[in-house]
Amino acid sequence: MAFEKRRPLPTVVAAGESLNLLVHVRAQVPAQVEAIDVTYTGAGRTRSVRNSTVFQIRDRCF
């Protein structure tokens, strides 16, 4: 998926499909982003990932 294509959230990712998530942060005052929280649902379970660098969501995480 190209970065220029936007998808509404929440979104559905098909089995075998990869999805790049690009996050834009617009601050009203100087700010520091320390981590990103992502909540996702798969195989009937909801999981949350918090990471300050790179995170990957894979089926085996369930």
Backbone torsions as a table, in degrees:
resi	resn	phi	psi	omega
1	MET	NA	134.1	180.0
2	ALA	-79.0	149.5	-179.5
3	PHE	-65.3	-28.4	-176.9
4	GLU	-73.4	-14.8	178.5
5	LYS	-86.0	126.0	-178.6
6	ARG	-101.4	142.7	175.9
7	ARG	-122.1	140.2	176.5
8	PRO	-70.8	150.9	175.7
9	LEU	-109.7	140.8	-1.0
10	PRO	-68.6	154.5	-178.6
11	THR	-128.1	164.9	179.9
12	VAL	-114.2	132.8	176.1
13	VAL	-111.5	122.5	-177.7
14	ALA	-70.5	156.7	177.2
15	ALA	-57.9	131.4	-179.7
16	GLY	84.2	-6.7	-179.6
17	GLU	-90.0	140.9	174.2
18	SER	-102.7	145.0	-179.9
19	LEU	-133.3	120.6	174.8
20	ASN	-86.0	130.4	179.9
21	LEU	-107.8	118.0	179.8
22	LEU	-110.8	126.1	-175.7
23	VAL	-111.1	128.0	174.3
24	HIS	-107.1	131.9	178.6
25	VAL	-118.1	125.3	177.4
26	ARG	-116.6	113.6	-177.2
27	ALA	-99.3	143.5	176.1
28	GLN	-85.0	-23.8	176.6
29	VAL	-135.1	165.5	177.4
30	PRO	-53.2	132.7	-175.5
31	ALA	-143.3	160.0	176.9
32	GLN	-126.6	126.1	177.6
33	VAL	-93.5	119.5	-177.6
34	GLU	-97.1	-27.9	-178.0
35	ALA	-163.7	163.0	176.2
36	ILE	-117.9	133.4	175.0
37	ASP	-105.2	127.6	177.5
38	VAL	-126.2	130.8	175.5
39	THR	-112.2	132.6	-178.5
40	TYR	-139.9	156.7	-179.2
41	THR	-124.8	134.5	177.3
42	GLY	-160.0	146.6	-179.7
43	ALA	54.0	33.6	177.5
44	GLY	77.9	5.5	-179.6
45	ARG	-120.8	145.4	176.2
46	THR	-105.0	130.9	-179.2
47	ARG	-128.7	159.7	178.5
48	SER	-131.1	140.4	179.4
49	VAL	-126.1	131.5	174.5
50	ARG	-122.4	125.1	-177.5
51	ASN	-150.4	147.6	-180.0
52	SER	-100.6	-2.5	-179.6
53	THR	-127.5	-93.8	-177.8
54	VAL	-127.4	137.7	174.8
55	PHE	-128.4	151.1	177.6
56	GLN	-127.6	137.5	177.3
57	ILE	-110.6	120.9	-179.1
58	ARG	-131.0	155.3	-179.8
59	ASP	-55.5	-36.3	-176.1
60	ARG	-69.1	-12.6	175.8
61	CYS	-68.6	-22.0	-179.1
62	PHE	-78.8	NA	NA
